[in-house]
Amino acid sequence: MKLRSNLGFLGNTNDKIISVQLPGTNGKTLKIKPEEYGEFISFLRYLNKTNKSKKRLSATQEEYLQFLESHNLVYKKVDLKQENNPRLLNFVNNFMDTTDRYLFSDR
């Protein structure tokens, strides 16, 4: 599982709102206002790491993950062997509404 960081998650610490462009929607933005802003940001950073520890997620983190999955903001399939051109993958996946990061390159 990997965060679709190429979508440009932007946090506003004053209003405690996170904005992100939804994939495959031609620029529609989702505004997220989590109860625990700092914890949500930390979880986003954790998902963005390449080498994540295999720790068990808390109930709150599971809820965060379900929310991100329901809005197609994470990749379910991540294969570091196929990451030979991550910039191209990021660019193309801005326009694709899929949880499979490698769908374009596989075709």
Stockholm file with secondary structure:
# STOCKHOLM 1.0

chainA/1-107         MKLRSNLGFLGNTNDKIISVQLPGTNGKTLKIKPEEYGEFISFLRYLNKTNKSKKRLSATQEEYLQFLESHNLVYKKVDLKQENNPRLLNFVNNFMDTTDRYLFSDR
#=GR chainA/1-107 SS CEECGGGCCEEETTTTEEEEECTTSSSCEEEECCSSHHHHHHHHHHHHCSSCCCCCCCHHHHHHHHHHHHTTCEESBCCGGGCSCHHHHHHHHTSCCCSBTTHHHHC
#=GC SS_cons         CEECGGGCCEEETTTTEEEEECTTSSSCEEEECCSSHHHHHHHHHHHHCSSCCCCCCCHHHHHHHHHHHHTTCEESBCCGGGCSCHHHHHHHHTSCCCSBTTHHHHC
//
